[in-house]
Amino acid sequence: MNKEQIIEALKTIVQPYSEETSALAHIDENTDFINDLKINSANLVDIILDIEEKFNIEIDNDSMAKMLNVKATTEIIESKLAANAG
């Protein structure tokens, strides 16, 4: 799965938690979940749980704390997917 596919999957996962339709439509690596998409910290936890389910990965607390924007989240997903593949 490449970065663009992961970002598209993230857009689908994040959509129910954000009312910022313009920001969602233009989601990219620089999108910040809290500042740009106005997602609160409780919903961020829900998003991480949805990510774990969608990608069949387990995200530890250290990684979870870093998942505040699309770039960091994408890198963590890629890393976890690579670890599962090996």
C-alpha positions in Angstrom: 0.0 0.0 0.0 1.5 3.3 -1.0 1.3 6.7 0.7 -1.5 8.0 -1.5 -3.6 4.9 -0.7 -3.0 5.4 3.0 -4.0 9.1 2.8 -7.2 8.2 1.0 -8.0 5.5 3.6 -7.3 8.1 6.3 -9.7 10.6 4.7 -12.4 8.0 4.9 -11.6 7.1 8.5 -11.4 10.7 9.6 -14.5 12.0 7.8 -17.1 11.1 10.4 -15.1 12.9 13.1 -14.6 16.3 11.3 -17.1 18.9 10.1 -14.3 20.7 8.2 -15.4 19.6 4.8 -13.1 21.9 2.9 -10.0 20.8 4.9 -11.1 17.1 4.5 -11.4 17.6 0.7 -7.8 18.9 0.6 -6.2 16.5 3.1 -2.5 16.0 2.5 0.6 15.2 4.5 0.6 18.7 6.0 -3.0 18.4 7.4 -3.1 18.6 11.2 -5.9 16.6 12.8 -6.5 19.1 15.7 -5.9 22.5 14.1 -7.0 21.9 10.5 -9.7 19.3 10.9 -10.9 20.4 14.4 -10.8 16.9 15.8 -10.8 16.7 19.6 -8.4 14.4 21.5 -11.2 11.9 22.4 -12.1 11.5 18.7 -8.4 11.1 17.9 -8.4 8.0 20.1 -11.4 6.7 18.1 -9.5 7.4 14.8 -6.5 5.5 16.0 -8.7 2.5 16.9 -10.3 2.7 13.4 -6.8 2.9 11.9 -5.8 -0.2 13.8 -8.8 -2.1 12.6 -8.6 -0.9 9.0 -4.9 -1.7 8.6 -4.8 -4.7 11.0 -2.0 -3.1 13.0 -1.4 -2.4 16.6 -0.3 1.1 17.6 1.6 1.5 20.8 1.3 4.5 23.1 4.5 6.2 21.9 3.4 6.0 18.3 -0.1 7.2 19.2 1.3 10.3 20.9 3.0 11.3 17.6 -0.1 10.8 15.4 -1.2 14.5 15.3 -0.9 15.1 11.6 -1.3 13.1 8.4 2.4 12.9 7.6 3.3 11.3 11.0 0.3 9.0 10.9 1.1 7.8 7.4 4.8 7.1 8.4 3.6 5.2 11.5 1.1 3.1 9.4 3.8 2.4 6.8 6.2 1.3 9.5 3.7 -1.0 11.2 2.6 -2.5 7.9 6.3 -3.2 7.0 6.9 -4.8 10.4 3.9 -7.0 9.9 5.0 -8.0 6.4 8.5 -9.0 7.7 
